[in-house]
């Protein structure tokens, strides 16, 4: 549960940023796979 909460916190904090896909300069919904690597220290 602690790891789940830490992941949610990092994803919501803005430390994971992306730029939306565009078509003719307008943002469009797109899908992509993203691989995250987590380290426990």
C-alpha positions as CSV (number, residue, x, y, z in Angstrom):
1,X,0.0,0.0,0.0
2,X,2.9,2.4,0.8
3,X,4.4,1.9,-2.7
4,X,1.0,2.5,-4.4
5,X,0.6,5.7,-2.5
6,X,4.2,6.9,-3.3
7,X,3.6,6.2,-7.0
8,X,0.3,8.1,-7.0
9,X,2.0,11.0,-5.2
10,X,4.8,11.2,-7.8
11,X,2.5,10.9,-10.8
12,X,0.2,13.7,-9.4
13,X,3.0,16.0,-8.3
14,X,3.9,17.0,-11.8
15,X,7.3,15.2,-11.8
16,X,6.0,13.1,-14.6
17,X,5.3,15.5,-17.5
18,X,4.2,15.0,-21.1
19,X,3.3,17.0,-24.1
20,X,-0.1,16.2,-25.7
21,X,-0.2,14.8,-29.2
22,X,-1.4,17.2,-31.8
23,X,-3.1,17.2,-35.2
24,X,-2.8,20.4,-37.2
25,X,-1.5,22.1,-34.1
26,X,-4.5,21.2,-31.9
27,X,-4.2,18.8,-29.0
28,X,-5.7,15.4,-29.6
29,X,-6.2,12.3,-27.4
30,X,-3.5,9.8,-28.1
31,X,-2.3,6.5,-26.5
32,X,1.2,5.4,-25.8
33,X,3.0,2.8,-23.7
34,X,5.2,4.3,-20.9
35,X,7.6,2.2,-18.9
36,X,8.4,3.4,-15.4
37,X,11.4,2.1,-13.4
38,X,10.9,2.2,-9.7
39,X,13.7,1.9,-7.1
40,X,13.3,1.1,-3.5
41,X,16.0,2.7,-1.4
